[in-house]
């Protein structure tokens, strides 16, 4: 009976603790005339080109959504986080499919496994180019191959490329905490379970740079904010 009571108390305590945490959500907007989508031809590799039926695909470096927001913006808490956070046991997966990285932008914690998968029946070469972490460069010639890596130091951002297919690129935001998000096809982001406090949030975009703002949240609060990028001339 005591064990049941203790377990129930623990669940109640954890529920109360999470209820006291805050959420920051919002959108990242784009101001100005949206650039025309940049088309990428894969004719340099017959196998890649065949996968897409000989048609070009749209680059993901600047994706302006239909509602005037931006996709693939990495939004994270840059300053203000206190305490230590253990990385999740499940890995982050970076897949190579259709001669393309999926996802294009992602977040990962220091010490969390990054699992890189080749879902294509052809050779890919995964080349990371960090400035603070140890780089790696590995070939995956067979469909279904997997390699796992971890980062040891926070770094925003770590670029990836494929030396075989130069149009392939991806970016990882490496943090010591789990308070980050990537905007979707509506420009939305959400960062949950933040302890009450004042934080500096940064929005990173690979072509448009960074924006920051200070945000104060109270216990249990859901705060909505916006970032607005303008196209650089």
C-alpha positions as CSV (number, residue, x, y, z in Angstrom):
1,X,0.0,0.0,0.0
2,X,2.8,2.4,0.9
3,X,4.4,1.8,-2.5
4,X,1.2,2.6,-4.3
5,X,0.8,5.8,-2.2
6,X,4.4,6.8,-2.9
7,X,4.0,6.1,-6.6
8,X,0.8,8.1,-6.8
9,X,2.5,11.0,-4.9
10,X,5.4,10.9,-7.4
11,X,3.0,11.1,-10.4
12,X,1.1,14.0,-8.7
13,X,4.3,15.8,-7.9
14,X,5.7,15.5,-11.5
15,X,2.4,16.6,-13.0
16,X,2.4,19.6,-10.7
17,X,6.0,20.4,-11.6
18,X,5.3,20.3,-15.3
19,X,2.2,22.4,-14.8
20,X,4.4,25.1,-13.3
21,X,6.6,25.2,-16.4
22,X,5.9,27.6,-19.3
23,X,5.5,27.4,-23.1
24,X,6.8,29.8,-25.7
25,X,5.3,29.5,-29.1
26,X,4.8,31.7,-32.1
27,X,5.7,32.2,-35.8
28,X,8.6,33.4,-37.9
29,X,7.4,35.8,-40.6
30,X,9.0,37.0,-43.8
31,X,8.8,40.7,-44.8
32,X,9.1,41.8,-48.4
33,X,8.9,40.1,-51.8
34,X,9.4,36.4,-51.5
35,X,12.2,35.1,-53.7
36,X,11.4,32.7,-56.5
37,X,12.0,29.1,-55.5
38,X,15.4,28.0,-56.6
39,X,15.3,24.8,-58.7
40,X,18.0,22.1,-58.4
41,X,18.7,19.7,-61.2
42,X,20.1,16.3,-60.4
43,X,21.1,15.4,-63.9
44,X,24.7,15.1,-62.8
45,X,23.7,11.7,-61.2
46,X,21.5,9.5,-63.3
47,X,20.2,7.5,-60.4
48,X,19.2,10.6,-58.4
49,X,17.7,12.2,-61.5
50,X,15.7,9.0,-62.2
51,X,14.3,9.0,-58.6
52,X,12.7,12.3,-59.3
53,X,11.5,11.4,-62.8
54,X,14.0,13.8,-64.4
55,X,12.3,16.8,-62.8
56,X,14.2,19.5,-60.7
57,X,13.4,19.9,-57.0
58,X,13.0,23.0,-55.0
59,X,15.9,24.1,-52.7
60,X,15.2,24.5,-49.0
61,X,17.5,27.4,-48.2
62,X,14.8,30.0,-48.3
63,X,11.3,28.5,-48.1
64,X,8.5,31.2,-47.7
65,X,5.2,29.5,-46.8
66,X,1.9,30.4,-48.4
67,X,1.0,32.4,-45.3
68,X,4.1,34.6,-45.5
69,X,6.1,32.8,-42.9
70,X,9.4,30.9,-43.1
71,X,10.1,27.2,-42.8
72,X,13.3,25.7,-41.5
73,X,14.1,28.4,-38.9
74,X,15.9,27.1,-35.8
75,X,14.4,28.8,-32.7
76,X,16.1,28.1,-29.4
77,X,16.9,29.5,-26.0
78,X,20.3,31.1,-26.3
79,X,20.7,32.4,-22.8
80,X,19.0,32.0,-19.4
81,X,18.8,28.2,-19.0
82,X,19.9,27.0,-15.6
83,X,20.8,23.5,-14.5
84,X,21.8,20.4,-16.4
85,X,19.7,18.3,-18.7
86,X,20.3,14.7,-19.7
87,X,20.0,13.9,-23.4
88,X,17.2,11.7,-24.6
89,X,18.0,8.0,-25.1
90,X,16.3,7.9,-28.5
91,X,18.5,9.2,-31.4
92,X,17.8,12.0,-33.8
93,X,17.6,10.5,-37.3
94,X,19.1,12.2,-40.4
95,X,17.9,10.3,-43.4
96,X,19.2,10.4,-47.0
97,X,16.3,9.8,-49.3
98,X,15.8,10.8,-52.9
99,X,19.4,12.3,-52.8
100,X,18.2,14.7,-50.2
101,X,18.7,15.2,-46.4
102,X,15.6,14.8,-44.2
103,X,15.1,16.9,-42.2
104,X,16.9,20.0,-43.6
105,X,17.3,21.6,-40.2
106,X,17.1,19.9,-36.8
107,X,18.1,20.2,-33.2
108,X,20.0,17.7,-31.0
109,X,21.4,17.7,-27.5
110,X,25.0,17.2,-26.5
111,X,25.6,13.5,-25.9
112,X,22.5,12.5,-27.8
113,X,23.0,10.0,-30.6
114,X,22.7,11.2,-34.2
115,X,21.8,8.3,-36.4
116,X,22.5,8.9,-40.1
117,X,20.7,6.5,-42.5
118,X,21.0,5.9,-46.2
119,X,17.6,5.1,-47.6
120,X,18.8,5.3,-51.2
121,X,20.2,2.4,-53.3
122,X,23.4,4.4,-54.1
123,X,26.5,6.0,-52.6
124,X,26.2,8.9,-50.2
125,X,29.0,10.6,-48.3
126,X,28.1,12.3,-45.1
127,X,30.5,15.2,-44.3
128,X,30.0,17.3,-41.1
129,X,31.8,20.6,-40.9
130,X,31.6,21.9,-37.3
131,X,33.8,24.6,-35.9
132,X,33.7,23.4,-32.2
133,X,33.0,19.7,-32.5
134,X,35.0,16.9,-34.0
135,X,34.2,16.6,-37.7
136,X,33.4,13.3,-39.4
137,X,33.3,12.2,-43.0
138,X,31.9,8.8,-43.8
139,X,30.7,7.0,-46.9
140,X,27.5,5.0,-47.1
141,X,27.5,3.0,-50.3
142,X,24.7,0.6,-49.5
143,X,21.0,1.1,-48.9
144,X,20.0,0.7,-45.3
145,X,23.4,1.6,-43.9
146,X,23.5,3.4,-40.5
147,X,26.2,5.3,-38.6
148,X,25.9,6.9,-35.2
149,X,27.7,10.0,-33.9
150,X,27.5,12.3,-30.9
151,X,28.4,15.9,-30.4
152,X,30.3,16.9,-27.3
153,X,30.0,20.7,-27.4
154,X,27.2,23.1,-28.0
155,X,27.3,24.6,-31.5
156,X,24.7,26.6,-33.5
157,X,24.9,25.5,-36.3
158,X,26.7,22.4,-37.6
159,X,26.5,22.1,-41.4
160,X,26.4,18.8,-43.3
161,X,27.1,18.1,-47.0
162,X,27.4,15.2,-49.4
163,X,30.7,15.2,-51.3
164,X,29.1,13.0,-54.0
165,X,26.0,15.2,-54.4
166,X,26.9,18.9,-53.8
167,X,23.3,20.0,-53.7
168,X,22.6,18.1,-50.5
169,X,22.8,20.1,-47.3
170,X,21.5,20.0,-43.7
171,X,22.1,21.9,-40.4
172,X,22.1,20.8,-36.8
173,X,21.7,23.0,-33.8
174,X,23.6,21.3,-30.9
175,X,22.6,22.4,-27.4
176,X,23.0,21.3,-23.8
177,X,19.3,21.6,-23.1
178,X,16.0,20.6,-24.9
179,X,14.6,24.1,-25.4
180,X,14.5,24.4,-29.2
181,X,12.2,24.1,-32.1
182,X,12.2,24.2,-36.0
183,X,9.5,26.1,-37.9
184,X,7.1,24.1,-39.9
185,X,5.2,24.8,-43.2
186,X,3.1,27.4,-41.4
187,X,6.1,29.1,-39.8
188,X,5.2,27.8,-36.3
189,X,7.5,26.9,-33.5
190,X,6.9,25.8,-29.9
191,X,9.2,25.4,-26.9
192,X,7.7,23.6,-24.0
193,X,8.5,22.9,-20.3
194,X,10.5,26.1,-19.6
195,X,10.9,26.9,-16.0
196,X,9.7,30.4,-15.1
197,X,12.3,33.1,-15.9
198,X,13.7,35.5,-18.4
199,X,15.3,34.1,-21.5
200,X,17.0,35.3,-24.7
201,X,15.6,33.5,-27.7
202,X,17.3,33.4,-31.0
203,X,15.9,32.6,-34.5
204,X,18.5,31.3,-36.9
205,X,18.1,31.1,-40.7
206,X,20.8,29.9,-43.0
207,X,20.5,32.8,-45.5
208,X,18.8,35.5,-43.5
209,X,20.9,35.5,-40.4
210,X,19.7,35.7,-36.8
211,X,17.2,37.6,-34.7
212,X,17.0,37.7,-30.9
213,X,14.5,38.9,-28.3
214,X,14.1,38.7,-24.5
215,X,11.1,36.8,-23.2
216,X,9.9,36.5,-19.6
217,X,7.5,33.7,-18.7
218,X,5.7,33.0,-15.5
219,X,4.7,29.6,-14.0
220,X,2.2,27.8,-16.3
221,X,2.1,30.6,-18.8
222,X,1.8,30.2,-22.6
223,X,3.4,33.1,-24.3
224,X,3.2,33.9,-28.0
225,X,5.9,35.8,-29.8
226,X,6.9,36.6,-33.4
227,X,10.1,37.0,-35.3
228,X,10.2,38.8,-38.7
229,X,13.0,38.4,-41.2
230,X,13.6,40.7,-44.1
231,X,15.3,39.7,-47.3
232,X,18.9,40.9,-47.5
233,X,19.6,43.0,-50.6
